[in-house]
Amino acid sequence: DNIHNEPPMAGVRRNKRQHAVDGVPDVDALIQKFVHMDYLLEVVAGKNEQLMAMNHNADPENMFYAMGPRAALEIGRVQIIHFCAETLEQPVDPTMLAEVEGDNDDEE
C-alpha cells in the first residue's frame, strides 16, 4: 500500500511524516533527527565551494552530511573510521588514522 510505483526523483524530498513500512525505518526522518541532535552536520552543496570543487557533478541543491560535534565528542573519529571500514567490508585506511592522530597532536 505505502510503496510507490516509481522510484523517487533526485532532489525531491518525501513527506517527513511518512511512517516506516514493514519495519523499515524512515531514513530521512532519522537523518534529520541526528542533524537536530548535532551528531551530523548538513551542508547544502551550493553553499560550500570546497564540496562543489570535490564533486563536479553535484547539483548545488544536493545535501552532504558530515560527522557533527556531538559525534566527535561522544563517539570519536577513530571509532567512526573503524565502523565505516567494517560496514564497507574494507580495511581501515591508515592515512585516515594518521590524519586523526595528527589532529590530536595539534590539540595538545
Disulfide bonds with the S-S distance in Angstrom:
none
